[in-house]
């Protein structure tokens, strides 16, 4: 009877076949997960496994050695590691002195050895093929010791990089002359040298399934609005692409609207510009492999500001900023106004000027709109040729080509002299913009304005301008209105829009950024000379 009790108990609670299968599947799943979490390295098959993973790449190298009668294999990509650091590390690991000091029999002893010998280096213990391959790709050497199921990865990324030089696209007469480079660690250091604040935080993201590009999000905690920071975080996390090569890829993937000619993020290669915007309460996005950083959120007025505005006196800074606004309107409207006036609105010109223009156009076989479009397209071709050609001859070809073609076309009677003047003024005014990506918006809109001016005259120009302002009013940059602080109008922020007021008057950060800490300047008034005593100036 004693042997039947267990059977009866089992009969009271029979196990169904479905439950048994579920338990079996659950058990197998747990085993698979454990295998994924901890995959023991098969030392004998290591060479073939890693070689097959990299497709027997020519720059994949293996160094074999012995330590305490145990076989050791060091795996690395020759193109990714620094040769000097590799030689020093290899000699430390395989030297007879280190073997006597610290034996390596298990993972704990391997960790202790790392702390003693490689205390100043960036190292970690890797477990599994995925971690190993990622470490090798990221410029680490991976050391395998026989009978130890984990490996040691030491970061030895090749330190070759371009030196810090003067900015090429955002030059200034007075101000810092350094610029970002393609190394993200160097770019972070250039920012930290200017903002020595413990609250300056950088968060790392890895974007790109194939490229595994490092992307940093930087902001000052306690100043930047947490809601906007979280929005930037969410958009970066949602990016699912195969490759990221430049900040323009990130800009297009996180912008509020992609169907717009106007940039919704400010790109710059100047560390001082990034530092100033971080202090204002904005965020910076750094991408490994490009010298251009993204500053978000960006509003319309930011594209007319230059770092030099704050290094000169506020009178000169205000004057230069007004020149930029005027140049933007000249580059945008001059060709279309020429077409509209000559085609439909002759009465707007003084009689003397009108007769002079008509005399110059006598014998020109094309209407004004064709003349303008031909010259604009010709100049765009010359500009692109000057950029793509070798630097030694590119500038010469663009300048000489414009002069020769323009003069030859005028002498041949294809275009008028006034047309050459208008296109030249338009091109020069377009180069005044401190941000190249914003200047391209006016270049493209100029063609649309010319076509509407040819069809409807100045009324067509007005229609396009109204549509442009309505479009700008609808844009948002991470929830911030693009036309702020003009629309909506914020009177406190007008001290740094069309003109720049003195520093001591701009006490608060921009309202539209909703910064956590609003106060920026703590000086109540400018310094004044001491009062004279009894009228004696000596």
Long-range contacts (C-beta under 8 A, 24 or more apart in sequence): 36-128, 37-127, 37-128, 38-127, 38-128, 38-149, 39-127, 39-128, 39-129, 40-149, 41-144, 41-148, 41-149, 41-150, 41-151, 43-71, 43-73, 43-144, 43-146, 43-147, 46-73, 46-75, 46-144, 47-73, 49-129, 50-75, 50-132, 50-133, 50-136, 53-129, 53-133, 54-133, 54-136, 63-90, 65-90, 65-94, 66-94, 67-93, 67-94, 67-99, 67-104, 67-145, 68-99, 68-103, 68-104, 70-104, 70-145, 70-146, 70-147, 71-146, 72-143, 72-144, 72-145, 72-146, 73-143, 73-144, 74-141, 74-142, 74-143, 74-144, 75-132, 75-136, 75-141, 75-142, 75-144, 76-136, 76-140, 76-141, 76-142, 76-156, 77-136, 77-137, 77-139, 79-158, 80-136, 80-137, 80-138, 80-139, 80-157, 80-158, 81-139, 81-140, 81-141, 81-156, 81-157, 81-158, 82-156, 82-157, 82-158, 82-159, 85-156, 86-141, 86-156, 89-118, 89-121, 89-141, 89-154, 89-156, 92-117, 92-118, 93-117, 93-143, 104-145, 104-148, 105-147, 105-148, 106-148, 107-148, 107-149, 107-150, 110-145, 110-148, 110-150, 110-152, 114-152, 118-154, 121-154, 121-155, 122-154, 122-155, 123-152, 123-153, 123-154, 123-155, 124-153, 125-150, 125-151, 125-152, 125-153, 126-150, 126-151, 126-152, 126-153, 127-151, 134-212, 137-212, 138-212, 161-186, 164-190, 167-269, 167-270, 168-269, 169-269, 169-436, 170-268, 170-269, 170-270, 170-273, 170-306, 170-307, 170-434, 170-435, 172-306, 172-307, 172-308, 172-311, 173-308, 174-308, 174-311, 174-312, 175-272, 175-307, 175-308, 175-311, 176-270, 176-271, 176-272, 178-271, 179-269, 179-270, 179-271, 179-291, 180-269, 180-270, 180-271, 180-286, 180-291, 180-292, 180-293, 181-291, 182-288, 182-289, 182-290, 182-291, 183-288, 184-214, 184-216, 184-286, 184-287, 184-288, 184-289, 187-271, 187-286, 187-291, 187-293, 188-216, 188-218, 188-286, 190-271, 191-218, 191-271, 191-274, 191-275, 191-278, 191-284, 193-271, 194-271, 194-272, 194-275, 195-220, 195-275, 195-278, 195-279, 199-223, 200-278, 202-286, 203-233, 205-236, 205-237, 207-236, 207-239, 207-241, 207-244, 207-250, 208-241, 208-242, 208-243, 208-244, 209-240, 209-241, 209-242, 209-243, 210-242, 210-243, 211-242, 211-243, 211-244, 211-245, 213-243, 213-244, 213-245, 213-287, 213-288, 213-289, 214-287, 214-288, 215-244, 215-250, 215-285, 215-286, 215-287, 215-288, 216-285, 216-286, 216-287, 217-283, 217-284, 217-285, 218-274, 218-278, 218-283, 218-284, 218-285, 218-286, 219-278, 219-282, 219-283, 219-284, 220-278, 220-279, 220-281, 222-516, 222-517, 223-278, 223-279, 223-281, 223-509, 223-515, 223-516, 223-517, 224-278, 224-281, 224-282, 224-283, 224-513, 224-515, 224-516, 225-281, 225-513, 225-514, 225-515, 225-516, 226-516, 227-479, 227-514, 228-283, 228-297, 228-478, 228-479, 228-480, 228-513, 228-514, 229-283, 231-478, 231-479, 232-283, 232-285, 232-296, 232-478, 235-478, 236-285, 244-287, 245-289, 245-290, 246-287, 246-289, 246-290, 246-292, 247-285, 247-287, 247-290, 247-292, 247-293, 247-294, 248-292, 250-285, 250-287, 250-294, 251-294, 254-296, 255-477, 256-475, 256-476, 256-477, 256-478, 256-479, 257-475, 257-476, 260-471, 260-475, 261-440, 261-441, 261-444, 261-445, 262-300, 262-438, 262-441, 262-472, 262-475, 262-482, 263-298, 263-303, 263-435, 263-437, 263-438, 263-441, 264-296, 264-297, 264-298, 264-475, 264-477, 264-482, 265-294, 265-295, 265-296, 265-297, 265-298, 265-477, 266-294, 266-295, 266-296, 266-298, 266-302, 266-303, 266-435, 267-292, 267-293, 267-294, 267-295, 267-435, 267-437, 268-292, 268-293, 268-295, 268-435, 269-293, 270-307, 272-307, 273-307, 276-307, 276-310, 279-520, 280-509, 280-510, 280-513, 280-515, 280-520, 281-509, 281-510, 281-513, 281-514, 281-515, 281-516, 282-513, 296-477, 296-478, 297-477, 297-478, 297-479, 297-480, 297-513, 298-477, 299-477, 299-480, 299-481, 299-482, 299-483, 299-484, 299-485, 299-512, 300-472, 300-482, 300-483, 300-486, 301-485, 301-486, 301-497, 303-433, 303-434, 303-435, 303-438, 304-328, 304-433, 304-434, 305-434, 305-496, 306-434, 309-500, 310-500, 310-503, 314-499, 314-500, 314-501, 314-502, 314-503, 317-500, 318-498, 318-499, 318-500, 321-498, 321-499, 321-500, 322-498, 322-499, 323-432, 324-432, 324-433, 324-434, 325-498, 327-429, 327-430, 327-432, 327-433, 328-429, 328-432, 328-433, 328-442, 330-425, 330-426, 330-429, 331-426, 331-427, 331-429, 331-430, 331-432, 331-433, 331-439, 331-442, 331-443, 331-446, 332-442, 332-445, 332-446, 332-449, 333-449, 333-461, 334-422, 334-425, 334-426, 334-429, 335-372, 335-376, 335-422, 335-423, 335-426, 335-446, 335-449, 335-450, 336-446, 336-449, 336-450, 336-452, 336-453, 336-461, 337-453, 337-458, 337-461, 338-368, 338-372, 338-418, 338-419, 338-422, 339-368, 339-369, 339-372, 339-450, 339-453, 339-454, 340-453, 340-454, 340-457, 340-458, 340-460, 340-461, 341-458, 342-368, 343-367, 343-368, 343-369, 343-453, 343-454, 343-457, 344-457, 344-458, 345-457, 345-458, 357-416, 357-418, 360-416, 360-417, 360-418, 361-416, 361-418, 363-413, 364-413, 364-414, 364-415, 364-416, 365-413, 365-414, 366-414, 366-415, 367-454, 368-454, 369-450, 369-451, 369-453, 369-454, 371-415, 371-416, 371-419, 372-419, 372-422, 372-423, 372-450, 373-447, 373-450, 374-414, 374-415, 375-406, 375-415, 375-419, 375-420, 375-423, 376-423, 376-426, 376-446, 376-447, 376-450, 378-405, 379-423, 379-427, 380-443, 383-427, 480-512, 480-513, 481-512, 484-510, 484-512, 485-510, 485-511, 485-512, 488-512, 502-526
